[in-house]
Amino acid sequence: MFDLKNIINSVILGDCLEVMKKIPDDSFDMAFADPPFNLNKKYNNYKDSKGFEAYINWCNSWIREMVRITKPTGSILIHNIPKWLTYFSNILNRVAFFRHWISWNSGGAPVGKTLLPNHYGILFYTKTADYNFKFFDIRSPHSICRVCKSFLKDYGGKKDQMHPYGPLISDVWTDIHRIRHRKRRDEHPCQLPIPLLERLILLSTDEGDIVFDPFMGTGTTAVAAKRLGREFIGVEIDSNYVEISNRNIEKACETKIGNCYVSIYLNKIKTIRDTDFEQIYELGFLKNNNSYLKKGSKIKGKKLNVFKN
Ligand SMILES: C[S@@+](CC[C@H](N)C(=O)[O-])C[C@H]1O[C@@H](n2cnc3c(N)ncnc32)[C@H](O)[C@@H]1O
C-alpha cells in the first residue's frame, strides 16, 4: 500500500487500476474522472476503441475503486458523454449516492445534425447518504449585456430579487467553454478547461483537501487543485502526458483574493463561494467582473457599504 505522504502532489505514471489497488480506503475528499470516451480519439499511445462489454467492464472496475478510496465525506465526479453516463449511473447507484447530473454545454456550434450532441454530463455522487458530505454554495457572475449593462436573462420576472453579483450555480453550465485557441492548449485530444475543474473543486472541497484523478491527461485537475490551495494525486498511463502535466502544474499559481480562493480565467472571475462574496466585494475585486453591482445593493437585507465600481 502507498503511504499518501509519499505520493501527495504528484502524477504517477501507470495504469490507474493498478495504482488505485495500492491506495488505502477513504483517502480522498474528491475523486474526479474524465476517462477516455471510447470514441476512437487519437491519443499518443492509448487505443480508444474497446468493445462495448470490455469498456463497460473496465469502467465498472475503476469506478468501484474510485468510490473505495474516497472518504465518507467525499464526492465522486465523472465526466463523459450521456450514453456512457447512463451505464456509469447504474454502477454508481449500487455503491454511492446520486446528487446531481450536471449538464455542461461546452459551446459547440449547432451545425451538421439535428439533435447534435451538444453537452457533456458530469455525474456527482457522494460516498455516504447523510449530510456530512462536503457541498458548498457557489456563484457565477450574471451575464450582462455589453451595451446596456443589464441582465441578459429575464429570471422569470424576478430580476429584483436576484443576488447582485450572480445566481447560485444550477446544474446546467453554459458559461465555460472548451479551449479553442491552439496557443492555450497542449498536444492532447481532450484537454478540459481549468475553470470547469475549479468549479467542481470549489463545490465539493475545502482548502487543504486532497483531490484524486485517475486519468490525468494534461494535468487539468491538478492545476485547478493547486490554484485553489488543495492537494492532488493523479495517474496517467502515457509518459508524454505525465510530462505535460508536470509542466502545467509547475507553472500554476494560487488564485486568491484576500483569504478567498476563486476561479479566475483570463482576468474574469468564473466562480466564487457564496460565503466569500462580501470579502471579495469589499476588497474591490468585482469592479471589472460585474458592472451590475450598484451603489446601495443589498445582500440578505444588508446594504453593501463599500462600492468601488
Ligand atoms: C479524456 S483524457 C483526460 C484529459 C484530462 N481531463 C485533461 O484535462 O487533460 C483520458 C486520459 O486517460 C489516459 N488513460 C487511458 N487509460 C488509462 C489508464 N488505464 N490509466 C491511467 N490513465 C489512462 C489517457 O492517456 C488520457 O490522457
The ligand as an SDF file (V2000), in Angstrom:
LIG
                    3D

 27 29  0  0  0  0  0  0  0  0999 V2000
  -10.0850   12.1130  -21.6130 C   0  0  0  0  0  0  0  0  0  0  0  0
   -8.3900   12.1070  -21.2360 S   0  0  0  0  0  0  0  0  0  0  0  0
   -8.2510   13.0850  -19.7660 C   0  0  0  0  0  0  0  0  0  0  0  0
   -7.9810   14.5280  -20.0860 C   0  0  0  0  0  0  0  0  0  0  0  0
   -7.8040   15.3970  -18.8570 C   0  0  0  0  0  0  0  0  0  0  0  0
   -9.0390   15.5300  -18.1160 N   0  0  0  0  0  0  0  0  0  0  0  0
   -7.2890   16.7650  -19.2370 C   0  0  0  0  0  0  0  0  0  0  0  0
   -7.9790   17.7710  -18.9850 O   0  0  0  0  0  0  0  0  0  0  0  0
   -6.2090   16.8490  -19.7960 O   0  0  0  0  0  0  0  0  0  0  0  0
   -8.1070   10.4840  -20.6600 C   0  0  0  0  0  0  0  0  0  0  0  0
   -6.6510   10.1830  -20.3040 C   0  0  0  0  0  0  0  0  0  0  0  0
   -6.5990    8.8780  -19.6850 O   0  0  0  0  0  0  0  0  0  0  0  0
   -5.3670    8.2660  -20.0200 C   0  0  0  0  0  0  0  0  0  0  0  0
   -5.5440    6.8070  -19.7570 N   0  0  0  0  0  0  0  0  0  0  0  0
   -6.1470    5.8840  -20.5320 C   0  0  0  0  0  0  0  0  0  0  0  0
   -6.1550    4.6820  -19.9170 N   0  0  0  0  0  0  0  0  0  0  0  0
   -5.5880    4.8660  -18.7000 C   0  0  0  0  0  0  0  0  0  0  0  0
   -5.3370    4.0220  -17.5800 C   0  0  0  0  0  0  0  0  0  0  0  0
   -5.6950    2.7260  -17.6160 N   0  0  0  0  0  0  0  0  0  0  0  0
   -4.7370    4.5350  -16.5020 N   0  0  0  0  0  0  0  0  0  0  0  0
   -4.3750    5.8540  -16.4650 C   0  0  0  0  0  0  0  0  0  0  0  0
   -4.5800    6.7060  -17.4930 N   0  0  0  0  0  0  0  0  0  0  0  0
   -5.1880    6.2290  -18.5910 C   0  0  0  0  0  0  0  0  0  0  0  0
   -5.1520    8.6620  -21.4830 C   0  0  0  0  0  0  0  0  0  0  0  0
   -3.7880    8.5860  -21.8360 O   0  0  0  0  0  0  0  0  0  0  0  0
   -5.6910   10.1010  -21.4810 C   0  0  0  0  0  0  0  0  0  0  0  0
   -4.6580   11.0480  -21.2950 O   0  0  0  0  0  0  0  0  0  0  0  0
  1  2  1  0
  2  3  1  0
  2 10  1  0
  3  4  1  0
  4  5  1  0
  5  6  1  0
  5  7  1  0
  7  8  2  0
  7  9  1  0
 10 11  1  0
 11 12  1  0
 11 26  1  0
 12 13  1  0
 13 14  1  0
 13 24  1  0
 14 15  1  0
 14 23  1  0
 15 16  2  0
 16 17  1  0
 17 18  1  0
 17 23  2  0
 18 19  1  0
 18 20  2  0
 20 21  1  0
 21 22  2  0
 22 23  1  0
 24 25  1  0
 24 26  1  0
 26 27  1  0
M  CHG  2   2   1   9  -1
M  END
$$$$
